[in-house]
Amino acid sequence: MLKHLILIIFLFSSIMMTAQEKQQNFILKTNVLNLIIIPSVHLEFRIADKSSVVLNFHRGRLVFFNENNWINASIDYKKYFSRKTNLTGFYFSPGFAYNYDYDDVKLDEAGNIIKYGISSVGGIVRIGYQFGVNDHFIIDLGTGVVFDKEIEANYEDKTNAELRLMAGVGYKF
């Protein structure tokens, strides 16, 4: 765990050093709707005046009616429709999503468990509005839907759809 923390600190410090003087190229944020129970990290990187690439990572483990234990990751292209060039305004964001469900199982014909953990991949589409509170702090309000399908061979599950809500708070640098 310490190795991962050191690596993350090194990565963010190198990103901050490469950012240009006045033009802020990065936004690091989290989704406050699920901050306590589902920690998430979102790193947005400017690739043009009105577009960016966003890397998203969620790790969750919930127990309601049954236990859920998963990891979600996605990469999105975000296009802004504002006159401003500071990564704010209305946006449309398509991307690719990956999910690994630790508790899902694959069964054989007799009902015996063959494997724990099922991976799925698919697409994600988001829309929203991002605005700055000041020069550095950002609020991102959006929604989206993920369509994914298990990538396990001979797995009979159908395509899943999941609604995503975003109330992100972040820091632009």
C-alpha positions as CSV (number, residue, x, y, z in Angstrom):
1,M,0.0,0.0,0.0
2,L,2.9,2.4,0.8
3,K,4.3,1.7,-2.7
4,H,1.0,2.8,-4.3
5,L,0.8,5.9,-2.2
6,I,4.4,6.9,-3.1
7,L,3.6,6.2,-6.7
8,I,0.5,8.4,-6.6
9,I,2.3,11.3,-4.9
10,F,5.1,11.1,-7.5
11,L,2.6,11.0,-10.4
12,F,0.6,14.0,-9.1
13,S,3.7,16.0,-8.4
14,S,5.1,15.4,-11.8
15,I,1.8,16.3,-13.4
16,M,1.7,19.6,-11.4
17,M,5.2,20.5,-12.5
18,T,4.4,19.9,-16.2
19,A,1.2,22.1,-16.1
20,Q,1.7,25.4,-17.9
21,E,1.8,28.7,-16.0
22,K,-1.6,30.2,-16.6
23,Q,-3.4,27.4,-18.5
24,Q,-4.7,24.8,-16.1
25,N,-4.6,21.4,-17.9
26,F,-5.7,19.1,-15.1
27,I,-8.7,18.6,-12.9
28,L,-8.7,16.1,-10.0
29,K,-12.1,15.5,-8.5
30,T,-14.3,13.0,-6.6
31,N,-18.0,12.3,-6.6
32,V,-19.5,13.6,-3.4
33,L,-22.8,11.7,-3.9
34,N,-21.0,8.5,-3.0
35,L,-17.8,9.7,-1.3
36,I,-18.2,7.8,1.9
37,I,-19.3,4.4,0.6
38,I,-17.9,4.3,-2.9
39,P,-14.6,6.3,-3.1
40,S,-13.9,7.6,-6.6
41,V,-11.1,9.5,-8.3
42,H,-11.6,11.3,-11.6
43,L,-8.6,12.9,-13.4
44,E,-9.4,15.2,-16.3
45,F,-6.7,16.2,-18.8
46,R,-7.1,19.0,-21.4
47,I,-6.3,17.9,-24.9
48,A,-7.7,20.9,-26.7
49,D,-9.4,24.2,-25.9
50,K,-12.8,22.7,-25.5
51,S,-12.1,19.0,-25.0
52,S,-10.5,16.7,-22.5
53,V,-9.9,13.0,-21.6
54,V,-11.2,11.8,-18.2
55,L,-9.9,8.7,-16.3
56,N,-12.4,7.5,-13.7
57,F,-11.8,4.9,-11.0
58,H,-14.4,3.6,-8.4
59,R,-14.0,1.0,-5.8
60,G,-17.1,-0.2,-3.9
61,R,-18.2,-2.7,-1.4
62,L,-21.7,-2.5,-0.1
63,V,-24.0,-4.7,1.9
64,F,-27.7,-4.1,1.6
65,F,-29.8,-7.1,0.7
66,N,-26.7,-9.0,-0.5
67,E,-23.0,-8.1,-0.7
68,N,-21.7,-6.2,-3.6
69,N,-17.9,-5.9,-4.2
70,W,-16.6,-4.3,-7.4
71,I,-14.1,-2.1,-9.2
72,N,-15.2,0.3,-12.1
73,A,-12.8,2.1,-14.4
74,S,-13.5,4.2,-17.5
75,I,-11.9,6.5,-20.0
76,D,-14.1,9.2,-21.5
77,Y,-13.6,11.9,-24.1
78,K,-15.3,15.1,-22.9
79,K,-16.5,17.8,-25.4
80,Y,-17.5,21.2,-24.0
81,F,-20.1,23.4,-25.8
82,S,-19.2,26.7,-24.1
83,R,-17.5,29.8,-25.5
84,K,-15.0,29.6,-22.7
85,T,-11.9,27.4,-23.1
86,N,-11.3,26.6,-19.4
87,L,-13.0,23.2,-19.2
88,T,-16.4,24.6,-18.1
89,G,-19.9,24.6,-19.5
90,F,-22.2,22.0,-20.9
91,Y,-20.5,18.8,-22.0
92,F,-21.1,15.5,-23.8
93,S,-18.8,12.6,-22.9
94,P,-18.7,9.2,-24.5
95,G,-16.3,6.5,-23.4
96,F,-15.4,3.0,-22.6
97,A,-16.1,1.3,-19.2
98,Y,-14.7,-1.8,-17.4
99,N,-16.2,-3.5,-14.4
100,Y,-15.0,-6.3,-12.3
101,D,-17.5,-7.9,-9.9
102,Y,-15.7,-9.9,-7.2
103,D,-18.9,-11.6,-5.9
104,D,-20.4,-12.7,-9.2
105,V,-19.9,-16.3,-10.0
106,K,-19.8,-18.4,-13.2
107,L,-21.6,-21.8,-12.9
108,D,-21.3,-25.0,-15.0
109,E,-24.3,-27.0,-16.3
110,A,-24.7,-28.8,-12.9
111,G,-24.8,-25.6,-11.0
112,N,-21.2,-25.9,-9.5
113,I,-19.2,-22.7,-9.2
114,I,-16.4,-22.6,-11.8
115,K,-15.0,-19.1,-11.1
116,Y,-15.5,-16.2,-8.7
117,G,-15.3,-12.7,-10.2
118,I,-16.7,-11.7,-13.6
119,S,-15.3,-8.9,-15.8
120,S,-17.5,-6.8,-18.1
121,V,-16.8,-4.1,-20.7
122,G,-19.0,-1.7,-22.5
123,G,-19.7,1.9,-23.4
124,I,-20.6,4.9,-21.3
125,V,-22.3,8.2,-22.3
126,R,-22.5,11.2,-20.0
127,I,-24.0,14.7,-20.2
128,G,-23.6,17.5,-17.7
129,Y,-22.5,20.9,-16.7
130,Q,-19.2,21.8,-15.1
131,F,-18.4,25.2,-13.6
132,G,-15.8,26.9,-11.6
133,V,-16.4,28.3,-8.1
134,N,-13.1,30.2,-8.4
135,D,-9.9,29.8,-10.5
136,H,-9.1,26.4,-9.0
137,F,-12.3,24.8,-7.5
138,I,-14.7,23.0,-9.9
139,I,-18.2,21.6,-9.5
140,D,-19.3,18.9,-12.0
141,L,-23.0,18.0,-12.2
142,G,-23.9,15.3,-14.6
143,T,-25.6,12.0,-15.4
144,G,-24.9,9.1,-17.7
145,V,-25.6,5.5,-18.5
146,V,-23.3,2.5,-18.8
147,F,-24.0,-0.4,-21.1
148,D,-21.8,-3.4,-20.4
149,K,-21.6,-7.1,-21.2
150,E,-19.7,-9.8,-19.4
151,I,-16.5,-10.9,-21.3
152,E,-16.4,-14.4,-19.9
153,A,-16.7,-17.2,-22.4
154,N,-20.1,-19.0,-22.4
155,Y,-21.6,-16.6,-19.9
156,E,-25.4,-16.4,-20.4
157,D,-26.0,-13.0,-18.7
158,K,-27.6,-10.2,-20.8
159,T,-26.3,-6.8,-21.4
160,N,-26.5,-4.6,-18.2
161,A,-27.4,-0.9,-18.1
162,E,-26.7,1.3,-15.1
163,L,-27.5,4.9,-14.4
164,R,-24.6,7.1,-13.1
165,L,-25.0,10.4,-11.3
166,M,-22.2,12.9,-10.7
167,A,-21.9,15.7,-8.2
168,G,-18.2,16.1,-8.5
169,V,-16.0,18.5,-6.5
170,G,-12.5,19.0,-7.8
171,Y,-9.4,21.1,-8.0
172,K,-8.1,22.5,-11.3
173,F,-4.3,22.9,-11.7
